[in-house]
Every structure is written in structure tokens, then in C-alpha cells.
Amino acid sequence: MVSYEKELSDTKTLIERIKSTFWVQPDMVIVNCFPEYSSRVTNLANHKLSYLNKNELFEQVDLVMPYPNMAQVWNSCDRKYQGFYNYMTDWVRTNLFSSNTYLFLSSAENLFPLRAFLKVKLEPDDYRLGTLYPKDGDPEPDFWIEKANKTVLFEWENMDNPNWK
């Protein structure tokens, strides 16, 4: 289980790794992947990196990701479940623009499958993937802290949720 303190410390380290690459640009959009789990990481990164954008927060958008045991996501615009492939195709078409760069952030989600969707609209230099705890054995994101060999549980989660057992 990841404690509040470890998550905060690792988030700060992730932000430092992002800053050290000098990749962040004022036109960057931060994508909050899996908002139910990654909002803390994304919001902290947005505030800590804002000095690189004349002390203004970067544009931030949410990207719903499926739970590990699901292949569909809740599309809040359509108010129904939608297959991830169709959802991502629509999301990319409506949210990504070649005039921006994109930083996709997640707490513990494997972001590698996103690359197939992103390359349809973006050049490889126009986006980066960052996660605190990628799954061991999965391709590495551009920025990460520690490999996880099992499902990551955070201290703030409902430990009695049968979906995580």
C-alpha cells in the first residue's frame, strides 16, 4: 500500500524529473489520465510547473481510463459505457491538436497503450507519458518512479472494495 507521504514524495520526484528534461513548453496541455486516481498527481504537477508558463496554470483535460479488469469506460458526455477503443478514437479527435504538446500523467496506470492512439495525430516529440508506479514488465513511460509488481493500492482507497482483491 502506498501511503499519503510516499505518494506526495514520489510525485515531487516525478515533477523534478519532468523539469530536468527542459521539455515543458507554454503550449503544453496536461492530461489527467484516470482522474479518479491521478488528480492529486496532475494538479500538483500543474502548480509546480506553472512557473514555466509565466506562473499560469497549464490547460488541463481529463482522460477516463478503464479499470484494470474492464475494457470499457464511462463516457460522461453520452452518459453510458463505451468501449475503450471507440472512446479513445473520439477523445483523440476532439481533444488533441498538433499546435500543442501534451503531458499525460497517471498515478499507477499503464499509459503505453495510449501511444497507438496518439501517434495518429501527434509526432513523438509532441507528447510524454508519466506515471508514478508503472506495472513491472510493461513498457516504461517517459517519466516514472518505481515499478509495481502488482496492483497499486493507495492509503486513501477503500480497502474493502472487492474489485481490488
Buried (B, 14 or more C-beta within 10 A) or exposed (E): EBEEEBBEEBBEBBBEBBBEEEBBEEBBBBBBBBBEBBBBBBBBBBEBBBEBBEEEEBBBBBBBBBBEEEEBBEBEEEEEEBEBEEBBEBBBEEBBEEEBBBBBBBBBBBBBBBBEBBEEBBEEEBBBBBBBBBBEEBEEBBBBBBEBEEEBBBEEBEEEEEEBE
